[in-house]
């Protein structure tokens, strides 16, 4: 059996333990597509994992993530971990954490919700479950389907 290796990154971020099949959604959260890649990006999908069986991994060189981006990743992959790499070493490692309330990260799927009208109201959701995430709009009480499709 031939083993493929992914080269280490000097500085940047490794998003590990992504739910299998969600790597492309993580790339979308990061705003990475074929038109705006400035540095090395490695995407591993359906990788064997001792903890979960299968996982995805995304490595982005020369970029550290802000809190809002990490919060969005928590919505689509609540078991993900973030490794900050500096000089080829893990400088920081932490698990993503979903708060009790999600504000301005996703839009409500209800077209009649006040947050989807021309009102100055921020979309807000209560987190009713964490894995998988279950979000309920605080305004119209609708449970959000397809979180990844409604990310702002």
ABEGO torsion letter per residue (X at the ends): XBBBBBBBBABEBBBBGBBBGAAAAAAAAAGBBAAABABBBBBBBGBBBAAAGBBBBBBBBGBBBBAAAAAAAAAABAABBBBBBBGGBBABBBBBBBBABBBGABBBABAABAAABABBBBBBBBBABAOBBBBBBAAAGBBBBGAAAABX
